[in-house]
Amino acid sequence: MKKEMGKRRSGSFLTGLLIGGALGGVAGLLFAPKSGSELRADIKTTGQRAVEGTKGFIDEVNRQASEKRERARNLWSCVKRETFPQYKAESAEESVREG
């Protein structure tokens, strides 16, 4: 239940952020003291930047999802073989010395 609410909240926040950003950008362009051709050029440039930024965001999300998928596959193969990676527990002092 909590997971679903967290997803909804983050989805709603992201949606609000995107809509607010778009509306703010449009309002800024509409109230700017520029000629029609300058305004159209600004709108085009802003739209292109938004598309590029969105593509970059999607690429990063896909990269992270691939990493998580691969990690889950590795863990699942360990579970199926009943072999688990050994993790060395170290003290805080050892971490500081190594770091």
DSSP file (Angstrom, degrees, kcal/mol; ACC not computed):
  #  RESIDUE AA STRUCTURE BP1 BP2  ACC     N-H-->O    O-->H-N    N-H-->O    O-->H-N    TCO  KAPPA ALPHA  PHI   PSI    X-CA   Y-CA   Z-CA
    1    1 A M     >        0   0    0      0, 0.0     4,-2.0     0, 0.0     5,-0.2   0.000 360.0 360.0 360.0 -46.5    0.0    0.0    0.0
    2    2 A K  H  >  +     0   0    0      1,-0.2     4,-2.4     2,-0.2     5,-0.2   0.877 360.0  55.5 -64.0 -35.8    2.8    2.4    0.9
    3    3 A K  H  > S+     0   0    0      1,-0.2     4,-2.3     2,-0.2    -1,-0.2   0.914 106.9  49.5 -62.7 -42.8    4.6    1.6   -2.3
    4    4 A E  H  > S+     0   0    0      1,-0.2     4,-2.5     2,-0.2    -1,-0.2   0.909 111.2  48.9 -62.6 -42.5    1.6    2.5   -4.4
    5    5 A M  H  X S+     0   0    0     -4,-2.0     4,-2.8     1,-0.2    -1,-0.2   0.891 110.2  51.9 -65.5 -38.4    1.2    5.8   -2.6
    6    6 A G  H  X S+     0   0    0     -4,-2.4     4,-2.5     2,-0.2     5,-0.2   0.900 110.6  47.9 -63.8 -40.6    4.9    6.6   -3.0
    7    7 A K  H  X S+     0   0    0     -4,-2.3     4,-2.6     2,-0.2    -2,-0.2   0.918 113.0  48.4 -65.0 -43.1    4.6    5.9   -6.7
    8    8 A R  H  X S+     0   0    0     -4,-2.5     4,-2.9     2,-0.2     5,-0.2   0.918 112.4  48.5 -63.3 -42.8    1.5    8.0   -7.0
    9    9 A R  H  X S+     0   0    0     -4,-2.8     4,-2.7     2,-0.2    -2,-0.2   0.928 114.3  44.5 -64.3 -44.7    3.1   10.9   -5.1
   10   10 A S  H  X S+     0   0    0     -4,-2.5     4,-2.5     2,-0.2    -1,-0.2   0.887 115.1  49.3 -69.0 -35.9    6.3   10.8   -7.2
   11   11 A G  H  X S+     0   0    0     -4,-2.6     4,-2.4    -5,-0.2    -2,-0.2   0.911 113.2  46.4 -65.6 -42.4    4.3   10.5  -10.4
   12   12 A S  H  X S+     0   0    0     -4,-2.9     4,-2.8     2,-0.2    -2,-0.2   0.899 112.9  49.9 -66.1 -41.0    2.0   13.4   -9.4
   13   13 A F  H  X S+     0   0    0     -4,-2.7     4,-2.7    -5,-0.2    -2,-0.2   0.936 112.1  47.1 -63.3 -46.0    5.0   15.5   -8.4
   14   14 A L  H  X S+     0   0    0     -4,-2.5     4,-2.5     2,-0.2    -2,-0.2   0.908 113.0  49.3 -63.1 -42.2    6.8   14.8  -11.7
   15   15 A T  H  X S+     0   0    0     -4,-2.4     4,-2.7     2,-0.2     5,-0.2   0.936 113.0  46.8 -61.9 -46.6    3.6   15.6  -13.6
   16   16 A G  H  X S+     0   0    0     -4,-2.8     4,-2.8     1,-0.2     5,-0.2   0.883 111.5  52.1 -61.9 -39.0    3.1   18.9  -11.7
   17   17 A L  H  X S+     0   0    0     -4,-2.7     4,-2.4    -5,-0.2    -2,-0.2   0.925 112.2  44.8 -64.1 -45.1    6.8   19.8  -12.2
   18   18 A L  H  X S+     0   0    0     -4,-2.5     4,-2.4     2,-0.2    -2,-0.2   0.925 116.2  45.5 -66.0 -45.0    6.6   19.3  -15.9
   19   19 A I  H  X S+     0   0    0     -4,-2.7     4,-2.8     2,-0.2     5,-0.2   0.925 114.4  48.8 -65.4 -43.6    3.3   21.1  -16.3
   20   20 A G  H  X S+     0   0    0     -4,-2.8     4,-2.6    -5,-0.2    -2,-0.2   0.903 111.9  49.3 -62.4 -41.7    4.5   24.0  -14.1
   21   21 A G  H  X S+     0   0    0     -4,-2.4     4,-2.3    -5,-0.2    -1,-0.2   0.912 112.5  47.4 -63.6 -42.3    7.8   24.3  -16.0
   22   22 A A  H  X S+     0   0    0     -4,-2.4     4,-2.5     2,-0.2    -2,-0.2   0.931 114.0  46.5 -65.4 -45.4    6.0   24.3  -19.4
   23   23 A L  H  X S+     0   0    0     -4,-2.8     4,-2.7     1,-0.2     5,-0.2   0.903 112.5  50.5 -65.0 -40.1    3.4   26.9  -18.2
   24   24 A G  H  X S+     0   0    0     -4,-2.6     4,-2.4    -5,-0.2    -1,-0.2   0.906 111.3  48.7 -63.4 -41.1    6.2   29.1  -16.7
   25   25 A G  H  X S+     0   0    0     -4,-2.3     4,-2.1     2,-0.2    -2,-0.2   0.922 112.7  46.8 -64.2 -44.3    8.2   28.9  -19.9
   26   26 A V  H  X S+     0   0    0     -4,-2.5     4,-2.7     2,-0.2    -2,-0.2   0.920 112.8  49.6 -64.2 -43.9    5.2   29.8  -22.1
   27   27 A A  H  X S+     0   0    0     -4,-2.7     4,-2.0     1,-0.2    -1,-0.2   0.910 110.2  51.2 -62.2 -41.6    4.2   32.7  -19.7
   28   28 A G  H  < S+     0   0    0     -4,-2.4     4,-0.4    -5,-0.2    -1,-0.2   0.903 112.8  45.5 -61.8 -41.0    7.8   34.0  -19.8
   29   29 A L  H >< S+     0   0    0     -4,-2.1     3,-0.7     1,-0.2    -2,-0.2   0.899 112.3  50.6 -69.8 -40.0    7.8   33.9  -23.6
   30   30 A L  H 3< S+     0   0    0     -4,-2.7    -2,-0.2     1,-0.2    -1,-0.2   0.833 114.0  43.5 -69.1 -31.9    4.4   35.5  -23.9
   31   31 A F  T 3< S+     0   0    0     -4,-2.0    -1,-0.2    -5,-0.2    -2,-0.2   0.419  88.4 109.8 -94.7   2.2    5.2   38.4  -21.6
   32   32 A A  S <  S-     0   0    0     -3,-0.7     2,-2.0    -4,-0.4     7,-0.1  -0.574  78.3-119.3 -76.6 139.3    8.6   39.1  -23.0
   33   33 A P        +     0   0    0      0, 0.0     2,-0.3     0, 0.0    -1,-0.1  -0.515  68.4 125.3 -80.0  78.3    8.9   42.3  -25.0
   34   34 A K        -     0   0    0     -2,-2.0     2,-0.1    -5,-0.2    -2,-0.0  -0.884  62.2-101.8-132.3 162.4    9.9   40.8  -28.3
   35   35 A S     >  -     0   0    0     -2,-0.3     4,-2.5     1,-0.1     5,-0.2  -0.300  42.0-101.8 -76.0 168.5    8.7   40.8  -31.9
   36   36 A G  H  > S+     0   0    0      1,-0.2     4,-2.6     2,-0.2     5,-0.2   0.895 121.4  48.1 -59.8 -43.9    6.7   37.9  -33.3
   37   37 A S  H  > S+     0   0    0      2,-0.2     4,-2.1     1,-0.2    -1,-0.2   0.890 113.1  48.1 -68.2 -37.8    9.6   36.4  -35.2
   38   38 A E  H  > S+     0   0    0      2,-0.2     4,-2.4     1,-0.2    -2,-0.2   0.906 112.2  50.1 -65.7 -40.6   11.9   36.6  -32.2
   39   39 A L  H  X S+     0   0    0     -4,-2.5     4,-2.6     2,-0.2    -2,-0.2   0.923 110.4  49.0 -63.8 -44.7    9.2   35.1  -30.0
   40   40 A R  H  X S+     0   0    0     -4,-2.6     4,-2.4     1,-0.2    -1,-0.2   0.897 111.4  50.1 -62.8 -39.7    8.6   32.2  -32.4
   41   41 A A  H  X S+     0   0    0     -4,-2.1     4,-2.5     2,-0.2    -1,-0.2   0.904 111.3  48.9 -64.5 -40.7   12.4   31.5  -32.6
   42   42 A D  H  X S+     0   0    0     -4,-2.4     4,-2.8     2,-0.2    -2,-0.2   0.905 110.9  50.0 -64.5 -41.3   12.5   31.5  -28.8
   43   43 A I  H  X S+     0   0    0     -4,-2.6     4,-2.5     2,-0.2    -2,-0.2   0.919 111.8  48.3 -63.2 -42.9    9.6   29.1  -28.6
   44   44 A K  H  X S+     0   0    0     -4,-2.4     4,-2.4     2,-0.2    -2,-0.2   0.933 113.4  46.8 -62.9 -46.0   11.2   26.8  -31.1
   45   45 A T  H  X S+     0   0    0     -4,-2.5     4,-2.4     1,-0.2    -2,-0.2   0.917 113.0  49.1 -62.5 -44.3   14.5   26.9  -29.2
   46   46 A T  H  X S+     0   0    0     -4,-2.8     4,-2.3     1,-0.2    -1,-0.2   0.901 111.2  50.1 -63.4 -41.1   12.8   26.3  -25.9
   47   47 A G  H  X S+     0   0    0     -4,-2.5     4,-2.3    -5,-0.2    -1,-0.2   0.904 110.2  49.8 -63.4 -42.0   10.9   23.4  -27.3
   48   48 A Q  H  X S+     0   0    0     -4,-2.4     4,-2.5     2,-0.2    -2,-0.2   0.906 111.0  49.5 -64.6 -41.1   14.0   21.8  -28.7
   49   49 A R  H  X S+     0   0    0     -4,-2.4     4,-2.8     2,-0.2    -2,-0.2   0.905 110.3  50.9 -63.1 -40.8   15.8   22.2  -25.4
   50   50 A A  H  X S+     0   0    0     -4,-2.3     4,-2.4     2,-0.2    -2,-0.2   0.912 111.1  47.9 -63.3 -42.6   12.9   20.6  -23.6
   51   51 A V  H  X S+     0   0    0     -4,-2.3     4,-2.5     2,-0.2    -2,-0.2   0.926 113.1  47.9 -64.2 -44.5   12.9   17.6  -26.0
   52   52 A E  H  X S+     0   0    0     -4,-2.5     4,-2.4     2,-0.2    -2,-0.2   0.914 112.7  48.9 -62.7 -42.7   16.7   17.2  -25.7
   53   53 A G  H  X S+     0   0    0     -4,-2.8     4,-2.4     2,-0.2    -1,-0.2   0.901 111.4  49.4 -63.8 -40.7   16.4   17.3  -21.9
   54   54 A T  H  X S+     0   0    0     -4,-2.4     4,-2.7     2,-0.2    -2,-0.2   0.905 110.4  50.4 -65.5 -41.6   13.6   14.8  -21.9
   55   55 A K  H  X S+     0   0    0     -4,-2.5     4,-2.6     2,-0.2    -2,-0.2   0.915 110.9  49.5 -62.1 -42.3   15.6   12.5  -24.1
   56   56 A G  H  X S+     0   0    0     -4,-2.4     4,-2.2     2,-0.2    -2,-0.2   0.912 111.5  48.9 -62.0 -42.8   18.5   12.8  -21.8
   57   57 A F  H  X S+     0   0    0     -4,-2.4     4,-2.4     2,-0.2    -2,-0.2   0.922 112.2  48.0 -62.3 -45.3   16.3   12.0  -18.8
   58   58 A I  H  X S+     0   0    0     -4,-2.7     4,-2.7     1,-0.2    -2,-0.2   0.904 110.2  52.2 -64.2 -41.6   14.8    9.0  -20.5
   59   59 A D  H  X S+     0   0    0     -4,-2.6     4,-2.3     1,-0.2    -1,-0.2   0.915 110.9  47.7 -60.2 -43.0   18.2    7.7  -21.5
   60   60 A E  H  X S+     0   0    0     -4,-2.2     4,-2.5     2,-0.2    -2,-0.2   0.906 111.7  49.5 -65.4 -42.4   19.4    8.0  -17.9
   61   61 A V  H  X S+     0   0    0     -4,-2.4     4,-2.5     1,-0.2    -2,-0.2   0.917 111.9  49.1 -62.8 -42.9   16.3    6.2  -16.5
   62   62 A N  H  X S+     0   0    0     -4,-2.7     4,-2.3     2,-0.2    -2,-0.2   0.895 110.7  50.6 -63.1 -40.1   16.8    3.4  -19.1
   63   63 A R  H  X S+     0   0    0     -4,-2.3     4,-2.1     2,-0.2    -2,-0.2   0.934 112.9  45.4 -63.3 -46.5   20.5    3.1  -18.1
   64   64 A Q  H  X S+     0   0    0     -4,-2.5     4,-2.4     1,-0.2    -2,-0.2   0.895 111.9  51.9 -65.2 -39.4   19.6    2.8  -14.4
   65   65 A A  H  X S+     0   0    0     -4,-2.5     4,-2.6     1,-0.2    -1,-0.2   0.898 108.7  51.4 -64.0 -39.7   16.8    0.4  -15.1
   66   66 A S  H  X S+     0   0    0     -4,-2.3     4,-2.5     2,-0.2    -1,-0.2   0.912 109.9  49.4 -62.8 -42.6   19.2   -1.8  -17.1
   67   67 A E  H  X S+     0   0    0     -4,-2.1     4,-2.3     2,-0.2    -2,-0.2   0.928 113.0  46.5 -61.7 -44.9   21.7   -1.8  -14.3
   68   68 A K  H  X S+     0   0    0     -4,-2.4     4,-2.4     2,-0.2    -2,-0.2   0.892 111.7  51.6 -65.4 -39.7   19.0   -2.7  -11.7
   69   69 A R  H  X S+     0   0    0     -4,-2.6     4,-2.4     2,-0.2    -1,-0.2   0.924 110.5  48.2 -61.4 -45.2   17.6   -5.5  -14.0
   70   70 A E  H  X S+     0   0    0     -4,-2.5     4,-2.4     1,-0.2    -2,-0.2   0.898 111.5  50.1 -63.5 -41.3   21.1   -7.0  -14.4
   71   71 A R  H  X S+     0   0    0     -4,-2.3     4,-2.4     1,-0.2    -1,-0.2   0.909 110.7  49.4 -63.4 -42.1   21.6   -6.9  -10.7
   72   72 A A  H  X S+     0   0    0     -4,-2.4     4,-2.8     2,-0.2    -2,-0.2   0.897 109.8  51.7 -64.6 -40.4   18.3   -8.6  -10.1
   73   73 A R  H  X S+     0   0    0     -4,-2.4     4,-2.5     2,-0.2    -2,-0.2   0.922 110.5  48.7 -61.4 -44.1   19.1  -11.3  -12.7
   74   74 A N  H  X S+     0   0    0     -4,-2.4     4,-1.8     2,-0.2    -2,-0.2   0.925 113.1  46.9 -62.4 -44.2   22.5  -12.0  -11.0
   75   75 A L  H  X S+     0   0    0     -4,-2.4     4,-2.3     1,-0.2    -2,-0.2   0.910 111.3  51.6 -63.8 -42.3   20.8  -12.2   -7.6
   76   76 A W  H  X S+     0   0    0     -4,-2.8     4,-2.7     1,-0.2    -1,-0.2   0.896 107.4  52.2 -63.6 -39.8   18.1  -14.4   -8.9
   77   77 A S  H  X S+     0   0    0     -4,-2.5     4,-1.9     1,-0.2    -1,-0.2   0.878 109.5  50.5 -64.3 -35.3   20.7  -16.8  -10.4
   78   78 A C  H  X>S+     0   0    0     -4,-1.8     5,-2.4     2,-0.2     4,-0.8   0.903 110.5  49.4 -65.2 -40.9   22.4  -16.9   -7.0
   79   79 A V  H  <5S+     0   0    0     -4,-2.3     3,-0.5     3,-0.2    -2,-0.2   0.921 110.4  50.0 -64.8 -43.6   19.0  -17.8   -5.4
   80   80 A K  H  <5S+     0   0    0     -4,-2.7    -1,-0.2     1,-0.2    -2,-0.2   0.878 117.0  40.6 -63.6 -37.2   18.3  -20.5   -7.9
   81   81 A R  H  <5S-     0   0    0     -4,-1.9    -1,-0.2     2,-0.2    -2,-0.2   0.540 108.8-127.4 -85.4  -6.9   21.8  -22.0   -7.4
   82   82 A E  T  <5 +     0   0    0     -4,-0.8     2,-0.5    -3,-0.5    -3,-0.2   0.832  69.0 126.5  59.4  35.2   21.5  -21.4   -3.6
   83   83 A T      < -     0   0    0     -5,-2.4    -1,-0.2    -6,-0.2    -2,-0.2  -0.989  41.6-164.8-119.6 130.7   24.8  -19.6   -3.6
   84   84 A F        -     0   0    0     -2,-0.5    -9,-0.0    -3,-0.1     2,-0.0  -0.909  27.0-104.8-117.7 141.4   24.9  -16.2   -2.2
   85   85 A P        -     0   0    0      0, 0.0     2,-0.5     0, 0.0    -1,-0.0  -0.348  36.1-123.5 -62.2 141.7   27.7  -13.6   -2.5
   86   86 A Q        -     0   0    0     -2,-0.0     2,-0.5     2,-0.0     0, 0.0  -0.770  24.3-161.2 -90.2 126.3   29.8  -13.3    0.5
   87   87 A Y        -     0   0    0     -2,-0.5     2,-0.6     2,-0.0     0, 0.0  -0.917  14.1-133.8-109.1 131.6   29.9   -9.8    1.9
   88   88 A K        -     0   0    0     -2,-0.5     2,-0.6     1,-0.0    -2,-0.0  -0.723  14.9-143.0 -85.1 123.5   32.7   -8.8    4.3
   89   89 A A        -     0   0    0     -2,-0.6     2,-0.4     0, 0.0    -1,-0.0  -0.761  24.8-173.0 -84.4 125.4   31.4   -6.9    7.3
   90   90 A E        -     0   0    0     -2,-0.6     2,-0.1     1,-0.0    -2,-0.0  -0.891  21.3-116.4-121.4 152.8   33.9   -4.3    8.2
   91   91 A S     >  -     0   0    0     -2,-0.4     4,-1.9     1,-0.1     5,-0.1  -0.323  31.7-107.2 -78.9 167.1   34.1   -2.0   11.1
   92   92 A A  H  > S+     0   0    0      1,-0.2     4,-2.0     2,-0.2     5,-0.2   0.857 120.6  56.1 -62.2 -35.1   33.9    1.8   10.8
   93   93 A E  H  > S+     0   0    0      1,-0.2     4,-2.2     2,-0.2    -1,-0.2   0.909 106.2  49.3 -65.0 -41.3   37.6    2.0   11.5
   94   94 A E  H  > S+     0   0    0      1,-0.2     4,-2.3     2,-0.2     5,-0.2   0.895 109.8  52.3 -64.5 -39.1   38.5   -0.3    8.6
   95   95 A S  H  X S+     0   0    0     -4,-1.9     4,-2.1     1,-0.2    -1,-0.2   0.904 110.2  47.7 -62.6 -41.3   36.3    1.8    6.3
   96   96 A V  H  < S+     0   0    0     -4,-2.0    -1,-0.2     2,-0.2    -2,-0.2   0.905 111.6  50.0 -68.3 -41.2   38.0    5.0    7.3
   97   97 A R  H  < S+     0   0    0     -4,-2.2    -2,-0.2     1,-0.2    -1,-0.2   0.897 116.2  41.9 -64.0 -40.2   41.5    3.5    6.9
   98   98 A E  H  <        0   0    0     -4,-2.3    -1,-0.2     1,-0.2    -2,-0.2   0.825 360.0 360.0 -75.9 -31.7   40.6    2.1    3.4
   99   99 A G     <        0   0    0     -4,-2.1    -1,-0.2    -5,-0.2    -2,-0.2   0.462 360.0 360.0 -75.3 360.0   38.8    5.2    2.3
